[in-house]
Amino acid sequence: MDIDIIEEAQAAGASSQSVRKPIIALVDDAHPFDLEGYISNYTGRTAIERLIHIVVTCPTIAAEAYQLCVQHIHQSRDPGLYQNLLSAYEQAQAYNQSQVGEGAIVLPDPMEIAQLDTKWMDETLAKNAADRGKLEVELKTYTNNMIKESIRMAHRDLGDFYRQVGDYATSLKHYTKSREFCTTSQHVLEMCLSVLELLIEQRNYSHLSTYVFKADAALDAATAAANAASSSEGAGASGTGATAKKKATSSAERDAVQSKLDLATALSYMGQGNYEKAGQYFLKIGPAKELGDWLIAPGDITIYTTLCALATFQRASIKGRLLENATFSLYIEQEPYIRELVQAYLNSNFKVVLELLSRYSTRHYVDIHLAPHVQNLTNLIRNWAVVLYFQPFATIRLDRMSTAFGWTVEEVEEQVVGLIQSGEIQGRVDSQNKILQAKQTDYRADLVARSIKLANDIQATNRKLLLRMRLQQADLVIKPPKGSGHHGQLQGTLAEFMAGGD
C-alpha cells in the first residue's frame, strides 16, 4: 500500500516539476560560485543530479557543468542519465539564446564539449543485464529453499542494484519486500535507512517521516538488544575492558544513525515548508563525522540551519543556539560567510545581511533541496528584519529605513505596507511625509478592560458556588451509591461546572 502511494506522489511531483518555470541564478563577480569545489563534496548519483540541476539553474556555467557531469556519468551504472543531461543543456541553450541581445554568452554544441562513450554504454548495459539476471536467479533459488536470511539479503541486493541503475520504483519494492524476512531489529533499521536514502534522492519529503518513525522504533529495539547482550557477556567475563569498548562502539553507532534520522526529519520539514521545525532538527544533528558522505554535505547543513533559524527563531535565542553551539560551530567553518551573516543579524546590521543573502544567492539556488525555498526564506528573513528594526521606535522616517536596508524609499514603503496589512507591524504610514508611525496603545483602557473581564469571571464563578450550596441545602444533589466508583466522575463534572461548563 505504501509503495503505491509513494509511486503516485512521485509521478505527481515529476509532472509538476516538468511544468515549473526554472529559477535562473547568475554567476559573476557579484555572485561568486566555485563549481569544482562545490561538486567535490558529492559522489555518485548525488553529484550527477546536482550537476544537472546546475546546468538548468546557471546557464552561464552550463558548459563546465555539462563536462563534469559526463565524467561522473561514465563512473555510474545508469547511461540513461545522459539523456536527462542533454535535456537540461538544451533548456540552458534556449534560455541563453533568448538573452543574446542583453549580452549573454552563446553555449557551444554539447557534442563539442564532451560525448558519451558508446563502448562504455554498451558494456554497462550488458553488465547491468547480467547482474540483474544473476540477482533474480539467486532470489528465486533462496525463495524455493525457504532460506529467510538469504531471501532478505537477495531483496536488499536487488534494491541496491535497481537504485544504482535509476529504477527507483522497483528498488523501493525490493527494499520494502525485504521487511517480511527481517529477523532482527538491526535488519529493520538497515531497510529503513536504505528507503530513506532512496526517498531523499527522489526528494520525496512527505514520506520521509513514515520511515523515520519506523527506524526510530527499530533503533531503540536494536540498542536494547545490544545492551542486554553486552550485559550478559560482561557478567560471564572476568574483565570489563572488552565489554566497555563494545558498549562505546555501540553508542557511537547509535549516535551516527540518530544523526541520519534527524537529518531526514529536518529535510522532511523543510521540504514541506515548516522551517522552524526544520531548524530545530538540523540543530540536533551530531558532528559531521557521524554522517560521513550520507547524501548531504556539511556545508549544506550549515546553510539549511542558518536560513531556517534566521527566518523563524527569536533573535534572543539565535546566538546561543547557533554561534555558541559547540557542534554547530564546527559546521560553520565549512561556509565562512555564515558566521558573518549571523553576526550582522545579531548586531542589527540588516543591510549587510541582505547583501550577503544576495551575494551568495547562487550558492543557495544550486542546492537541489534548498532551491524551491530560497525565495520564501529570504522574504521571511527580510520581513523579520524590518519588524525588528522598527520595534524600538514610535515614529521613524522612511528615508532613514532606506539607508539602513539599502533600499529606495518606495521599496521601503511597499515593504512596510505589506507588513502592516499582514499584521506583523502595528502601525500606519504617512505617505505624504514618508513617516512610519506605531499604533498608539492606551494602556490604561487596556488595563481597565482586562480588570472588568476578570471581575465578570469571578462574579460568574461565585454565582455558581452559591447555586450549588443552595442545591445542597435543599437536598437536591443526587449522591452516588457507596462503592459504585462514580465519585471521581462526579468530582470531574463539578470541576467543569465551576469552570463554566454546562
ZAKOL-176614 format. One record per residue (C-alpha): residue in one letter; chain; y, x, z. Coordinates in Angstrom, 3 decimals. Example, Ala and Ser with C-alpha at 12.3 -4.5 7.8 and 13.67 -1.06 7.14 Angstrom:
# residues 2
> resn|chain|c2|c1|c3
> A|A|-4.500|12.300|7.800 $
> S|A|-1.060|13.670|7.140 $
//
This chain:
# residues 502
> resn|chain|c2|c1|c3
> M|A|0.000|0.000|0.000 $
> D|A|2.379|2.812|0.908 $
> I|A|1.599|4.537|-2.371 $
> D|A|2.600|1.527|-4.452 $
> I|A|5.844|1.118|-2.532 $
> I|A|6.768|4.761|-2.934 $
> E|A|5.991|4.730|-6.663 $
> E|A|8.137|1.635|-7.200 $
> A|A|11.003|3.148|-5.242 $
> Q|A|10.690|6.372|-7.196 $
> A|A|10.779|4.510|-10.522 $
> A|A|13.832|2.545|-9.426 $
> G|A|15.554|5.732|-8.280 $
> A|A|14.768|7.510|-11.533 $
> S|A|16.203|4.657|-13.601 $
> S|A|19.385|4.576|-11.517 $
> Q|A|19.824|8.356|-11.790 $
> S|A|19.475|8.232|-15.574 $
> V|A|22.481|5.925|-15.943 $
> R|A|24.600|7.505|-13.218 $
> K|A|27.565|9.492|-14.525 $
> P|A|27.078|13.176|-13.664 $
> I|A|29.568|14.972|-11.420 $
> I|A|31.259|17.905|-13.138 $
> A|A|32.192|20.882|-10.933 $
> L|A|34.425|23.752|-12.018 $
> V|A|33.530|27.425|-11.688 $
> D|A|36.645|29.637|-11.832 $
> D|A|38.813|31.812|-9.608 $
> A|A|39.909|28.779|-7.589 $
> H|A|36.303|27.545|-7.224 $
> P|A|34.066|30.648|-6.937 $
> F|A|30.299|30.398|-7.161 $
> D|A|27.677|33.174|-7.292 $
> L|A|24.795|31.721|-9.298 $
> E|A|22.315|34.584|-8.891 $
> G|A|22.995|34.970|-5.171 $
> Y|A|22.597|31.225|-4.664 $
> I|A|19.350|30.774|-6.577 $
> S|A|17.746|33.843|-4.951 $
> N|A|17.301|31.719|-1.799 $
> Y|A|14.741|29.477|-3.552 $
> T|A|11.397|29.886|-5.234 $
> G|A|9.026|27.882|-7.406 $
> R|A|9.789|24.339|-8.428 $
> T|A|12.699|24.071|-5.979 $
> A|A|14.579|26.834|-7.832 $
> I|A|13.874|25.196|-11.196 $
> E|A|15.091|21.764|-10.107 $
> R|A|18.280|23.262|-8.678 $
> L|A|18.949|25.266|-11.854 $
> I|A|18.520|22.153|-13.990 $
> H|A|20.973|20.368|-11.698 $
> I|A|23.449|23.260|-12.085 $
> V|A|23.174|23.100|-15.897 $
> V|A|24.357|19.474|-15.770 $
> T|A|26.901|19.873|-12.958 $
> C|A|28.540|23.147|-14.043 $
> P|A|28.740|23.264|-17.858 $
> T|A|30.851|26.458|-17.738 $
> I|A|27.857|28.439|-16.408 $
> A|A|25.178|26.330|-18.113 $
> A|A|24.082|29.207|-20.363 $
> E|A|23.423|31.569|-17.432 $
> A|A|21.624|28.830|-15.501 $
> Y|A|19.556|27.984|-18.601 $
> Q|A|18.404|31.590|-18.986 $
> L|A|17.440|31.906|-15.305 $
> C|A|15.644|28.566|-15.419 $
> V|A|13.472|29.601|-18.372 $
> Q|A|12.433|32.710|-16.431 $
> H|A|11.413|30.584|-13.445 $
> I|A|9.565|28.078|-15.654 $
> H|A|7.429|30.942|-17.007 $
> Q|A|6.307|31.559|-13.417 $
> S|A|5.355|27.913|-12.813 $
> R|A|2.422|25.761|-13.915 $
> D|A|4.410|22.924|-15.487 $
> P|A|5.565|23.562|-19.088 $
> G|A|6.968|20.026|-19.121 $
> L|A|9.928|21.268|-17.069 $
> Y|A|11.252|22.944|-20.229 $
> Q|A|11.901|19.552|-21.806 $
> N|A|13.899|18.499|-18.735 $
> L|A|15.901|21.709|-19.034 $
> L|A|16.652|21.104|-22.723 $
> S|A|17.862|17.567|-21.981 $
> A|A|20.157|18.883|-19.244 $
> Y|A|21.542|21.605|-21.517 $
> E|A|22.228|19.114|-24.307 $
> Q|A|24.135|16.999|-21.798 $
> A|A|26.227|20.043|-20.837 $
> Q|A|26.863|20.809|-24.519 $
> A|A|28.062|17.261|-25.129 $
> Y|A|30.487|17.492|-22.208 $
> N|A|31.886|20.842|-23.367 $
> Q|A|32.346|19.562|-26.927 $
> S|A|34.385|16.644|-25.583 $
> Q|A|36.614|19.127|-23.709 $
> V|A|37.150|21.655|-26.525 $
> G|A|40.737|20.548|-27.021 $
> E|A|41.501|21.402|-23.398 $
> G|A|40.245|24.984|-23.655 $
> A|A|36.617|24.581|-22.607 $
> I|A|34.055|27.054|-23.926 $
> V|A|31.511|26.145|-26.588 $
> L|A|27.967|26.670|-25.364 $
> P|A|25.614|28.622|-27.635 $
> D|A|22.445|27.136|-29.061 $
> P|A|19.692|27.123|-26.418 $
> M|A|17.282|28.896|-28.772 $
> E|A|19.701|31.845|-28.905 $
> I|A|19.711|32.198|-25.108 $
> A|A|16.006|32.003|-24.287 $
> Q|A|12.917|30.368|-25.745 $
> L|A|9.775|29.107|-24.151 $
> D|A|6.814|31.417|-24.710 $
> T|A|4.378|29.267|-26.706 $
> K|A|1.482|31.587|-25.899 $
> W|A|2.194|31.210|-22.190 $
> M|A|2.466|27.438|-22.587 $
> D|A|-0.941|27.186|-24.338 $
> E|A|-2.574|29.411|-21.743 $
> T|A|-1.014|27.457|-18.861 $
> L|A|-2.099|24.086|-20.260 $
> A|A|-5.640|25.393|-20.786 $
> K|A|-5.738|26.828|-17.266 $
> N|A|-4.439|23.537|-15.829 $
> A|A|-7.132|21.565|-17.645 $
> A|A|-9.862|23.957|-16.445 $
> D|A|-8.661|23.883|-12.833 $
> R|A|-8.347|20.106|-12.864 $
> G|A|-11.911|19.741|-14.152 $
> K|A|-13.221|22.184|-11.570 $
> L|A|-11.464|20.463|-8.659 $
> E|A|-12.583|16.983|-9.762 $
> V|A|-16.199|18.172|-10.067 $
> E|A|-16.014|19.651|-6.562 $
> L|A|-14.646|16.379|-5.189 $
> K|A|-17.398|14.387|-6.874 $
> T|A|-20.080|16.746|-5.545 $
> Y|A|-18.784|16.616|-1.987 $
> T|A|-18.467|12.821|-2.175 $
> N|A|-22.097|12.490|-3.304 $
> N|A|-23.220|14.793|-0.477 $
> M|A|-21.028|12.939|2.070 $
> I|A|-19.563|16.184|3.460 $
> K|A|-16.487|14.784|5.210 $
> E|A|-14.557|18.012|5.803 $
> S|A|-15.233|19.243|2.272 $
> I|A|-14.044|15.899|0.826 $
> R|A|-10.796|16.225|2.793 $
> M|A|-10.202|19.733|1.527 $
> A|A|-11.011|18.688|-2.046 $
> H|A|-8.406|15.899|-1.896 $
> R|A|-5.928|18.352|-0.376 $
> D|A|-6.522|20.901|-3.140 $
> L|A|-6.155|18.229|-5.824 $
> G|A|-2.912|17.082|-4.193 $
> D|A|-1.594|20.657|-4.264 $
> F|A|-2.669|21.058|-7.896 $
> Y|A|-1.016|17.868|-9.153 $
> R|A|2.142|18.734|-7.221 $
> Q|A|2.317|22.114|-8.981 $
> V|A|1.919|20.543|-12.433 $
> G|A|4.535|17.865|-11.678 $
> D|A|2.298|14.776|-11.374 $
> Y|A|3.800|13.551|-8.093 $
> A|A|2.209|10.089|-8.112 $
> T|A|-1.343|11.448|-8.405 $
> S|A|-0.571|14.179|-5.890 $
> L|A|0.581|11.601|-3.360 $
> K|A|-2.571|9.518|-3.887 $
> H|A|-4.799|12.501|-3.126 $
> Y|A|-2.778|13.524|-0.067 $
> T|A|-2.930|10.026|1.411 $
> K|A|-6.596|9.671|0.458 $
> S|A|-7.415|12.793|2.472 $
> R|A|-6.260|10.921|5.594 $
> E|A|-9.510|8.928|5.581 $
> F|A|-11.503|12.135|6.009 $
> C|A|-9.386|13.855|8.679 $
> T|A|-11.416|14.574|11.798 $
> T|A|-8.728|16.207|13.983 $
> S|A|-5.049|15.675|14.732 $
> Q|A|-4.299|19.037|13.120 $
> H|A|-5.712|17.770|9.815 $
> V|A|-3.494|14.658|10.005 $
> L|A|-0.480|16.850|10.739 $
> E|A|-1.177|19.060|7.712 $
> M|A|-1.472|15.973|5.497 $
> C|A|1.851|14.563|6.779 $
> L|A|3.659|17.868|6.201 $
> S|A|2.324|18.024|2.629 $
> V|A|3.562|14.480|1.948 $
> L|A|6.949|15.297|3.495 $
> E|A|7.333|18.300|1.189 $
> L|A|6.463|16.097|-1.758 $
> L|A|8.965|13.391|-0.778 $
> I|A|11.735|15.953|-0.225 $
> E|A|11.124|17.398|-3.695 $
> Q|A|11.323|13.869|-5.101 $
> R|A|14.449|13.182|-2.996 $
> N|A|12.741|10.003|-1.779 $
> Y|A|14.673|9.834|1.502 $
> S|A|13.823|6.280|2.520 $
> H|A|10.119|7.075|3.084 $
> L|A|10.575|10.326|4.981 $
> S|A|10.908|8.626|8.369 $
> T|A|7.496|6.944|7.990 $
> Y|A|5.624|10.228|7.689 $
> V|A|7.818|11.962|10.271 $
> F|A|6.706|9.317|12.778 $
> K|A|3.050|9.881|11.867 $
> A|A|3.477|13.653|12.054 $
> D|A|5.137|13.396|15.483 $
> A|A|2.168|11.471|16.846 $
> A|A|-0.293|13.927|15.288 $
> L|A|1.689|16.901|16.646 $
> D|A|1.584|15.523|20.199 $
> A|A|-2.161|14.899|19.950 $
> A|A|-2.823|18.337|18.452 $
> T|A|-0.755|20.030|21.167 $
> A|A|-2.562|18.155|23.920 $
> A|A|-5.935|19.121|22.451 $
> A|A|-4.884|22.780|22.129 $
> N|A|-3.623|22.870|25.723 $
> A|A|-6.844|21.316|27.002 $
> A|A|-8.909|23.860|25.094 $
> S|A|-6.784|26.747|26.402 $
> S|A|-7.102|25.491|29.983 $
> S|A|-10.875|25.273|29.747 $
> E|A|-11.083|28.751|28.238 $
> G|A|-8.746|30.116|30.918 $
> A|A|-10.859|28.621|33.692 $
> G|A|-14.003|30.290|32.383 $
> A|A|-12.422|33.654|31.574 $
> S|A|-11.835|36.465|34.039 $
> G|A|-8.433|37.422|32.642 $
> T|A|-5.455|35.267|31.746 $
> G|A|-3.751|37.586|29.238 $
> A|A|-5.541|36.247|26.173 $
> T|A|-5.025|32.646|27.318 $
> A|A|-1.302|33.190|27.859 $
> K|A|-0.966|34.808|24.437 $
> K|A|-2.798|31.905|22.827 $
> K|A|-0.530|29.374|24.568 $
> A|A|2.554|31.271|23.399 $
> T|A|1.275|31.240|19.811 $
> S|A|0.531|27.520|20.043 $
> S|A|4.011|26.848|21.435 $
> A|A|5.639|28.832|18.616 $
> E|A|3.642|26.911|16.004 $
> R|A|4.654|23.615|17.593 $
> D|A|8.346|24.618|17.552 $
> A|A|8.081|25.562|13.877 $
> V|A|6.516|22.208|12.976 $
> Q|A|9.060|20.336|15.092 $
> S|A|11.915|22.076|13.267 $
> K|A|10.470|20.930|9.934 $
> L|A|10.191|17.359|11.217 $
> D|A|13.791|17.444|12.497 $
> L|A|14.934|18.741|9.105 $
> A|A|13.060|15.964|7.286 $
> T|A|14.568|13.353|9.627 $
> A|A|18.071|14.742|9.114 $
> L|A|17.658|14.686|5.319 $
> S|A|16.440|11.108|5.547 $
> Y|A|19.542|10.030|7.465 $
> M|A|21.896|11.980|5.205 $
> G|A|20.240|10.599|2.090 $
> Q|A|20.834|7.072|3.379 $
> G|A|24.475|7.739|4.350 $
> N|A|24.045|7.860|8.148 $
> Y|A|25.965|11.110|8.575 $
> E|A|26.329|11.002|12.360 $
> K|A|22.581|10.739|12.952 $
> A|A|22.012|13.382|10.279 $
> G|A|24.357|15.801|12.052 $
> Q|A|22.599|15.239|15.374 $
> Y|A|19.183|16.010|13.915 $
> F|A|20.426|19.027|11.941 $
> L|A|21.617|20.495|15.248 $
> K|A|18.122|20.057|16.707 $
> I|A|16.597|22.405|14.125 $
> G|A|15.375|25.688|15.581 $
> P|A|16.036|29.217|14.274 $
> A|A|15.728|29.868|10.543 $
> K|A|12.535|31.908|11.011 $
> E|A|10.737|28.728|12.143 $
> L|A|11.419|27.096|8.774 $
> G|A|10.644|30.091|6.600 $
> D|A|11.167|29.142|2.932 $
> W|A|10.459|25.451|3.520 $
> L|A|12.391|23.933|0.555 $
> I|A|15.852|24.199|2.201 $
> A|A|17.754|27.475|2.655 $
> P|A|19.526|28.283|5.969 $
> G|A|22.898|28.240|4.193 $
> D|A|22.247|24.666|3.074 $
> I|A|21.550|23.590|6.655 $
> T|A|24.840|25.201|7.726 $
> I|A|26.826|23.223|5.160 $
> Y|A|24.996|19.930|5.778 $
> T|A|25.505|20.179|9.541 $
> T|A|29.167|21.141|9.379 $
> L|A|30.245|18.485|6.894 $
> C|A|28.354|15.730|8.742 $
> A|A|29.806|16.882|12.085 $
> L|A|33.417|17.095|10.872 $
> A|A|33.105|13.668|9.249 $
> T|A|31.669|11.809|12.258 $
> F|A|31.768|13.788|15.540 $
> Q|A|34.607|13.616|18.070 $
> R|A|36.757|16.727|17.833 $
> A|A|36.327|17.453|21.559 $
> S|A|32.583|17.928|21.066 $
> I|A|32.649|19.982|17.861 $
> K|A|33.432|23.345|19.463 $
> G|A|30.592|23.094|21.974 $
> R|A|28.039|21.675|19.531 $
> L|A|28.814|23.996|16.603 $
> L|A|30.625|27.213|17.475 $
> E|A|29.188|27.632|20.988 $
> N|A|25.670|26.644|19.926 $
> A|A|23.589|29.851|20.069 $
> T|A|21.114|28.662|17.430 $
> F|A|23.650|27.236|15.002 $
> S|A|25.871|30.326|15.312 $
> L|A|23.137|32.262|13.510 $
> Y|A|23.183|29.703|10.693 $
> I|A|26.967|30.016|10.350 $
> E|A|26.528|33.685|9.435 $
> Q|A|24.845|32.516|6.198 $
> E|A|28.097|30.899|4.990 $
> P|A|31.101|32.811|6.427 $
> Y|A|33.699|30.269|5.280 $
> I|A|32.147|27.618|7.522 $
> R|A|33.463|29.302|10.686 $
> E|A|36.956|29.441|9.176 $
> L|A|36.658|25.755|8.230 $
> V|A|35.650|24.673|11.749 $
> Q|A|38.314|26.843|13.414 $
> A|A|41.028|25.390|11.172 $
> Y|A|39.860|21.868|12.014 $
> L|A|39.898|22.557|15.757 $
> N|A|43.384|24.115|15.503 $
> S|A|44.687|21.042|13.602 $
> N|A|45.406|23.229|10.571 $
> F|A|44.351|20.445|8.238 $
> K|A|45.974|21.927|5.140 $
> V|A|43.598|24.901|5.380 $
> V|A|40.685|22.519|5.988 $
> L|A|41.392|20.597|2.799 $
> E|A|41.984|23.796|0.823 $
> L|A|38.623|25.215|1.932 $
> L|A|36.841|21.975|1.086 $
> S|A|38.396|22.069|-2.384 $
> R|A|37.767|25.786|-2.926 $
> Y|A|34.064|25.549|-2.072 $
> S|A|33.506|22.098|-3.560 $
> T|A|31.437|23.640|-6.375 $
> R|A|29.062|25.156|-3.810 $
> H|A|28.677|21.678|-2.334 $
> Y|A|28.212|19.855|-5.636 $
> V|A|25.475|22.177|-6.922 $
> D|A|23.238|21.219|-3.994 $
> I|A|20.798|18.543|-5.157 $
> H|A|20.610|16.882|-1.730 $
> L|A|24.314|17.057|-0.852 $
> A|A|25.927|16.336|-4.239 $
> P|A|25.835|12.490|-4.030 $
> H|A|27.559|12.622|-0.615 $
> V|A|30.233|15.285|-1.129 $
> Q|A|32.950|12.794|-2.078 $
> N|A|32.151|10.444|0.823 $
> L|A|32.036|13.269|3.369 $
> T|A|35.279|14.778|2.063 $
> N|A|37.024|11.401|2.282 $
> L|A|35.752|10.864|5.837 $
> I|A|36.996|14.303|6.916 $
> R|A|40.359|13.709|5.216 $
> N|A|40.793|10.283|6.835 $
> W|A|39.789|11.566|10.267 $
> A|A|42.241|14.477|9.904 $
> V|A|45.148|12.112|9.155 $
> V|A|44.231|9.939|12.157 $
> L|A|44.051|12.965|14.477 $
> Y|A|47.362|14.342|13.191 $
> F|A|49.205|11.058|13.818 $
> Q|A|47.740|10.340|17.277 $
> P|A|50.408|12.146|19.376 $
> F|A|53.363|10.567|17.551 $
> A|A|55.186|7.270|17.941 $
> T|A|57.043|7.847|14.658 $
> I|A|56.796|10.596|12.065 $
> R|A|58.367|11.215|8.694 $
> L|A|56.015|11.226|5.724 $
> D|A|57.563|14.387|4.299 $
> R|A|56.502|16.235|7.466 $
> M|A|52.947|14.981|6.972 $
> S|A|53.044|16.025|3.320 $
> T|A|53.897|19.581|4.414 $
> A|A|51.069|19.580|6.976 $
> F|A|48.456|18.392|4.462 $
> G|A|49.761|19.919|1.223 $
> W|A|50.197|16.532|-0.465 $
> T|A|53.138|14.810|-2.111 $
> V|A|54.960|12.114|-0.142 $
> E|A|53.489|9.459|-2.461 $
> E|A|49.957|10.709|-1.788 $
> V|A|50.583|10.681|1.963 $
> E|A|51.932|7.143|1.811 $
> E|A|48.930|5.946|-0.205 $
> Q|A|46.525|7.603|2.249 $
> V|A|48.284|6.198|5.323 $
> V|A|48.500|2.669|3.904 $
> G|A|44.767|2.735|3.204 $
> L|A|44.027|3.815|6.788 $
> I|A|46.308|1.095|8.179 $
> Q|A|44.549|-1.544|6.070 $
> S|A|41.139|-0.339|7.276 $
> G|A|42.292|-0.437|10.902 $
> E|A|41.896|3.297|11.553 $
> I|A|45.644|3.718|12.177 $
> Q|A|47.535|1.161|14.250 $
> G|A|50.985|1.311|12.724 $
> R|A|53.205|0.433|9.794 $
> V|A|55.040|2.330|7.039 $
> D|A|58.766|2.090|6.385 $
> S|A|58.608|2.598|2.617 $
> Q|A|62.391|2.840|2.231 $
> N|A|62.928|5.587|4.809 $
> K|A|59.394|7.052|4.403 $
> I|A|58.547|6.837|8.090 $
> L|A|55.235|6.007|9.734 $
> Q|A|55.638|4.083|12.993 $
> A|A|52.907|3.472|15.543 $
> K|A|52.370|-0.107|16.598 $
> Q|A|54.104|-0.664|19.951 $
> T|A|51.746|-1.903|22.637 $
> D|A|53.118|-3.993|25.518 $
> Y|A|51.025|-2.546|28.333 $
> R|A|52.493|-4.985|30.902 $
> A|A|51.481|-8.018|28.851 $
> D|A|48.066|-6.487|28.208 $
> L|A|47.530|-5.917|31.941 $
> V|A|48.591|-9.482|32.762 $
> A|A|46.229|-10.904|30.121 $
> R|A|43.282|-8.903|31.468 $
> S|A|44.143|-9.944|35.038 $
> I|A|44.217|-13.629|34.080 $
> K|A|40.868|-13.326|32.315 $
> L|A|39.319|-11.641|35.361 $
> A|A|40.720|-14.327|37.674 $
> N|A|39.287|-17.079|35.465 $
> D|A|35.864|-15.406|35.533 $
> I|A|35.934|-15.135|39.337 $
> Q|A|37.010|-18.749|39.636 $
> A|A|34.164|-19.934|37.423 $
> T|A|31.643|-17.919|39.462 $
> N|A|32.927|-19.341|42.739 $
> R|A|32.637|-22.904|41.428 $
> K|A|29.019|-22.300|40.542 $
> L|A|28.339|-20.881|44.003 $
> L|A|29.881|-23.928|45.658 $
> L|A|27.892|-26.235|43.399 $
> R|A|24.619|-24.538|44.379 $
> M|A|25.498|-24.664|48.086 $
> R|A|26.144|-28.412|47.843 $
> L|A|22.868|-28.929|45.969 $
> Q|A|21.028|-27.125|48.759 $
> Q|A|22.818|-29.155|51.446 $
> A|A|21.829|-32.377|49.678 $
> D|A|18.237|-31.098|49.416 $
> L|A|18.330|-31.425|45.630 $
> V|A|16.796|-27.997|44.985 $
> I|A|13.109|-28.089|43.978 $
> K|A|11.108|-25.434|45.801 $
> P|A|8.030|-23.932|44.140 $
> P|A|4.629|-24.277|45.798 $
> K|A|3.585|-21.399|48.019 $
> G|A|1.644|-18.714|46.164 $
> S|A|2.498|-20.130|42.746 $
> G|A|4.191|-16.935|41.588 $
> H|A|7.271|-18.752|40.231 $
> H|A|9.656|-17.393|42.847 $
> G|A|10.634|-14.377|40.733 $
> Q|A|11.182|-16.578|37.685 $
> L|A|13.459|-18.943|39.658 $
> Q|A|15.396|-15.979|41.013 $
> G|A|15.928|-14.770|37.428 $
> T|A|17.097|-18.247|36.396 $
> L|A|19.516|-18.280|39.333 $
> A|A|20.911|-14.906|38.315 $
> E|A|21.514|-16.180|34.776 $
> F|A|23.136|-19.320|36.176 $
> M|A|25.502|-17.282|38.346 $
> A|A|26.346|-15.034|35.383 $
> G|A|27.439|-18.012|33.325 $
> G|A|24.237|-19.253|31.678 $
> D|A|23.275|-22.912|31.448 $
//
